[in-house]
Amino acid sequence: MIKFLTIAIILFAYLLFGIPVLGVEWIIGKFNKEKEDYQCLRMVQAAFKLMLKVTGARITVIGEENIPDEAVLFIGNHRSYFDILLTYSRCRRLTGYVAKKEMLKYPLLRTWMVRLYCLFLDRDNPREGLKTILQAIDYVKNGISICIFPEGTRNDGEEGSMLPFHSGSFKIAEKSGCAIIPISMNNTAEIFENHMPRVKKTHVVIEYGKPIYMKDMDREQKKHVGEYCQNIIRETIERNRALV
């Protein structure tokens, strides 16, 4: 419980004291937009790394060399709130996450998320959902990676299980021409969700798969790209079970 409260305090303090920081960064951005972007990225990553340190989690990372030095579409399985901290804290390039629209309810958090190129998806409104995907495509074309969890929500099933992948997520890669990088995560729910409200020290394995380019696929393969990527993630999760 102490770890949970410590993480909550760090998050609240960051959001609160980050308000004047955003103002300073806005001024910097008037002269050097890229500098502003990367300073905001590194500040949030520092906060996330601190929170992960509090959890005591031991993190094994495999295949990070597979990520090309260009904007990509990250897709991964999703079982924990800490999936965002684990993956975002490792991003070398600017990366926006696709989140559910309900996150817009939290003013300070929303401000930081928008500043970091996050997008808010309304799955109940196809027209608004299309706008979000089109914005994500535009971001990628402008050098900003996108991370999305194609299951659409956090999966609270047993370890290794996954919900069906939403095919719309992959339009980002198809229309922008960017690489898809599968992210497979083992044991992340053991940090918190499996025994809330306790935060537990555990071993997490993250593996980045090799780049997948939809331009190299035929029409039939493109139709089933979600299933193809999900199978890669599933097989990797099963293989890495022995490591945790």
Salt bridges, closest charged atoms under 4 A:
GLU36 OE1 - LYS33 NZ 3.52
GLU36 OE2 - ARG115 NE 3.01
ASP37 OD1 - LYS33 NZ 3.62
ASP37 OD1 - ARG115 NH2 2.66
GLU64 OE2 - ARG90 NE 2.97
ASP69 OD1 - ARG93 NH1 3.23
ASP83 OD2 - HIS78 ND1 2.83
ASP122 OD2 - LYS101 NZ 3.50
GLU128 OE2 - LYS131 NZ 3.38
GLU159 OE1 - ARG79 NE 3.30
GLU174 OE1 - LYS171 NZ 3.45
GLU190 OE2 - HIS195 NE2 3.68
GLU190 OE2 - LYS200 NZ 3.13
GLU207 OE2 - ARG239 NH2 2.89
GLU220 OE1 - LYS223 NZ 3.82
GLU220 OE2 - HIS224 NE2 3.15
GLU227 OE1 - HIS224 ND1 3.98
GLU238 OE2 - ARG241 NE 3.13
